[in-house]
């Protein structure tokens, strides 16, 4: 399975320490460290996904559980917000919800509330990205959580993205939110499990 390059960096230390512990006869400690290295690689897994090709589809930017779907406002515009919680067992690679151009990127320093709490949506450290394309503008937020203290965004302003393209990563347990216009109808509800790049969040009316 494909692993994000960062994962090898984080797994190297416990893997080497675990191997050394085994050589020195500290079997239990060595096994624990090697198990940790394996889990880290598991966390940074990056599976291939079948991206829906039909027009007018907005896909999930992340794996996880839908916390809620609600009507709200963003930048003075009426939008629907879908909030997704990622546990440490979910794939944490983020993907573009639509095809289009990255028209805005805004990073906010903040707190580290548990990502499932409503306060995380406004107060936590986050990266907000707007993508314009397919006749619409979609905004998604990569939000750090209690454990996740590092957000990676791999694209840049003006870059053209394909629907479902890998765009970033959040380490280790976090929240992702998607805001889309009333021209789209949500296809998920609270409690649903979604997969980044392949699950349809909304379709054009």
C-alpha positions in Angstrom: 0.0 0.0 0.0 1.2 3.5 -0.7 2.5 5.4 2.3 2.9 9.2 2.5 6.6 10.0 2.6 6.3 11.7 6.0 5.2 8.4 7.5 8.6 6.8 6.9 10.2 9.7 8.7 8.0 9.3 11.8 8.2 5.5 11.8 12.0 5.4 11.5 12.9 6.2 15.1 10.6 3.7 16.9 11.5 1.0 14.3 15.3 1.5 14.9 14.8 1.7 18.6 12.7 -1.4 18.6 15.2 -3.4 16.6 18.0 -2.3 18.9 15.9 -3.3 21.9 15.3 -6.8 20.5 19.0 -7.2 19.8 19.8 -6.2 23.4 17.3 -8.7 24.7 14.5 -6.3 25.7 11.8 -8.2 23.9 8.7 -6.6 25.3 10.0 -3.0 24.8 11.3 -3.9 21.3 7.9 -5.4 20.3 6.1 -2.4 21.6 8.3 0.0 19.6 8.0 -2.1 16.5 4.3 -2.2 16.9 4.3 1.6 17.2 6.3 1.9 14.0 3.8 -0.3 12.1 0.9 1.8 13.4 2.5 5.0 12.3 2.9 3.6 8.8 -0.7 2.5 8.9 -1.8 6.0 9.9 0.1 7.5 6.9 -1.4 5.0 4.4 -2.6 6.6 1.2 -4.9 4.2 -0.7 -6.0 4.7 -4.3 -9.6 5.7 -4.7 -12.2 5.5 -7.5 -13.1 9.1 -8.2 -16.7 9.6 -9.5 -16.6 11.0 -13.1 -20.2 12.2 -13.5 -20.7 16.0 -13.8 -22.1 18.0 -10.9 -20.7 15.9 -8.2 -18.9 17.1 -5.0 -16.8 14.4 -3.3 -15.6 14.2 0.3 -12.2 15.7 0.9 -11.6 13.3 3.8 -12.3 9.9 5.3 -14.3 9.9 8.6 -17.7 10.2 10.2 -20.1 13.0 9.3 -20.7 15.1 12.4 -23.4 17.3 10.9 -25.0 18.9 7.8 -26.3 22.4 8.3 -27.3 25.6 6.6 -25.0 28.5 7.5 -23.3 31.5 6.1 -19.7 32.0 4.9 -18.3 35.3 3.8 -21.9 36.7 3.7 -23.2 33.9 1.4 -25.7 31.2 2.2 -24.0 27.8 2.2 -24.3 24.2 3.4 -21.6 23.0 5.7 -20.7 19.3 6.1 -18.4 18.6 9.0 -16.3 15.4 9.1 -14.4 14.0 12.1 -11.3 11.9 11.5 -10.1 9.5 14.2 -6.6 8.3 14.4 -7.7 5.2 12.6 -8.9 7.0 9.5 -6.9 7.8 6.4 -5.7 11.4 6.8 -4.8 12.3 3.3 -7.1 15.1 2.1 -8.5 15.4 -1.5 -10.0 18.2 -3.6 -13.8 18.1 -3.5 -14.2 19.5 -7.1 -12.1 20.1 -10.1 -11.0 23.7 -10.3 -8.4 26.4 -9.4 -7.2 27.2 -5.9 -8.4 30.7 -5.5 -7.7 31.3 -1.9 -5.6 29.8 0.9 -5.8 31.1 4.5 -4.0 29.7 7.5 -5.2 30.4 11.0 -3.3 29.8 14.2 -5.5 28.7 17.0 -6.3 26.4 19.8 -6.4 22.6 19.8 -9.9 21.6 21.0 -11.0 18.0 20.5 -11.9 18.1 16.8 -15.4 16.7 17.3 -16.4 19.7 19.5 -18.2 22.6 17.7 -15.7 25.1 19.1 -13.0 23.4 16.9 -14.7 24.8 13.8 -13.9 28.4 14.6 -11.1 28.4 17.3 -8.7 25.7 16.3 -5.7 25.9 14.1 -6.8 25.5 10.5 -6.1 25.9 6.8 -9.0 27.2 4.7 -8.9 26.6 0.9 -11.3 27.9 -1.8 -11.5 26.1 -5.1 -13.4 27.6 -8.1 -14.5 25.4 -10.9 -17.4 23.4 -12.4 -19.4 26.6 -12.2 -19.2 27.0 -8.5 -16.9 27.9 -5.5 -16.3 25.3 -2.8 -14.4 26.0 0.5 -12.9 23.4 2.7 -11.1 23.6 6.0 -8.4 21.4 7.3 -8.8 21.7 11.1 -6.2 20.5 13.7 -7.5 18.6 16.7 -6.3 17.7 20.2 -3.7 15.3 18.9 -3.3 16.7 15.4 -0.8 19.6 15.6 0.4 19.8 12.1 -1.5 20.6 8.8 0.1 20.0 5.4 -1.3 21.6 2.2 0.5 20.4 -0.9 -1.0 22.7 -3.5 -0.6 26.4 -4.1 -2.5 29.5 -5.1 -3.6 29.4 -8.8 -3.0 25.6 -9.2 -5.5 23.6 -11.2 -6.8 20.6 -9.3 -8.6 17.5 -10.5 -11.6 16.2 -8.6 -10.3 13.9 -5.9 -6.7 15.0 -6.3 -4.5 14.6 -3.1 -4.0 18.1 -1.6 -2.8 17.6 1.9 -2.6 15.8 5.2 -3.5 16.4 8.9 -1.6 14.6 11.6 -3.0 12.7 13.9 -6.9 13.0 14.3 -8.7 16.0 13.1 -11.7 17.6 11.4 -12.5 18.7 7.8 -15.4 20.9 6.8 -16.8 21.6 3.4 -18.9 24.6 2.4 -20.9 24.6 -0.8 -23.5 26.7 -2.5 -27.3 26.2 -2.5 -27.0 25.0 -6.1 -25.9 21.7 -4.6 -28.0 19.2 -2.5 -26.3 17.3 0.3 -26.3 13.5 -0.1 -25.1 12.6 3.4 -26.4 13.0 7.0 -24.9 12.9 10.5 -23.4 9.6 11.3 -22.6 8.6 7.8 -19.1 7.2 7.0 -17.4 8.8 4.0 -14.2 8.2 2.1 -12.0 10.9 0.6 -12.2 11.2 -3.1 -14.8 8.5 -3.6 -17.9 9.3 -1.4 -20.3 11.8 -2.9 -21.2 14.6 -0.5 -23.5 16.6 -2.7 -24.9 16.8 -6.3 -26.0 19.7 -8.4 -29.7 20.3 -8.2 
